[in-house]
Amino acid sequence: MARAYSQDLRDRVIDAVLHGGESRRSASRRFGVSEASAIKWVQRYERAGDRRCAGTGGHRPSKVKPEREWLLAVLAAEPDITLSALSARLLAERGVRADTSMLSRFFIGEGINFKKKRSARRTGPA
């Protein structure tokens, strides 16, 4: 995965454009960064006065966390319910759209797994 450029490099590109009189594109060639990066860095500085990286991604709160009590109650009432059935029921009863992988991550975070019990295994050949 690519790494972010250093803050020092950002500062040098912005200073070359604002104080050195260079164009954004010539500064990008001089410092070995893409033209788009130089343009965006200078635009961000001019608009917000911020030289730092804008950041990527971010935290997305879980849609399933607020339904924790309901999910645990359903699981206690029906311990053999499948994740797809639970997903459909969550949408029908609570109006929350959650796929099976989302529910799986939630239950793993809660320390709940859906491993089959040893007594339910088929007996193999002797």
N, C-alpha and C positions, 0 to 999 in steps of 0.2 A: 504494500500500500504506500502511496506517495506521502511524503511528509510535508508539513507546512514550511514556507520560507521563513528565514530568521527575521526577527524584528529589525535587526540592523540593516538588512538588505532592503526591507520595506522603507525604512527611514531614508536610506541613501537614494532610492528611486524617487520618493516624494520630494526630497530636498532638491534633487537634480532638476525636477520639473518646475517646482515653485520658486526656488531661489537661484538655480543655475540657468534658467531660461531654455532648457531643453524641451523638446516635445515629448509626449508620453511614449511614442513609438521609438524615438532615438534613445531615450533612457532605458527602455526595455531591451534594446539591442546591446547597449553599453554594459548593462548589468547581467545580461543573460537570462532574462525572464520573459515570459510570453507578453505580447502586447496587451492582451486582455487583462492580465494581472496588473500591469502598470496602470492601465486606464482605470480599473476598478479601485485600486489603492488610492489614486489621486482623487477620484470622484468621492470615495468614502470620506477622505480627509476634508475635502471642500464642503461636503454636505453636513457631516456630523462632527468634524474636528477631531476625529479619532484615527490614530495611525495603527492601532492594533488589528489583529486578525478578526474578521467578523464571526468566525466560528462556523462549525458545520453541525448538522444534526440538532440534537437537543432532547430533552426529556419529554416523553409522551406519557401522560398518566394512564394507568391501566383502566380499561373500561370494565374489567371484571372485578377489581378490588372492592368497589362499593357494593357489589352483590355477594360479598363473602359469606355473610350469615345465611343468605338464601341458598347459596350453592352447598354449603356444609350441611344445611338441613335436608336438602334434597338427597345428598349423598348418604346421609344417615338413614333416611327413609328407604332409599333404594340403592344399596351398596353395589349392586351389579349393573348399574346404568352405564351405558357407553357414553363416550365423550360426544359423539355425534348426536345421540338422543338428548343429552344434556344441553348441547348447543341449540338444538331445535326448541327445546322446552324453555330455555332462557330467552330466546327471541319471542316465542309465543306468549309467555306469561309476564316477562319483565320488559320486553321491547329492546333488549340489548343484543346486538349482533356480535357474536364471538365465535370464531372457528375453533376447530378441535386443537390446533397447535397453541392457540392463546389459552385455552382452558388447561391444556397439559402443562404449560409454563406456570400457570397460576397454582395448580395442585402440587407441582414439584417445589415451588416456593413455599408452600404450606407444609411440605414434608409428607404429603399423601401420595402413595403410589398405587398403581393398579396391577400389581404383579399377581399372577395366578397362584393359588395356594398349592402347596405340595400334594395335599390329599386329592386335588382335582386332576392331577396329571394322569395320563394314561400309563398303564404299566407296559413296559417294553418287553422284548423277548428275553427269556431267561438266559 
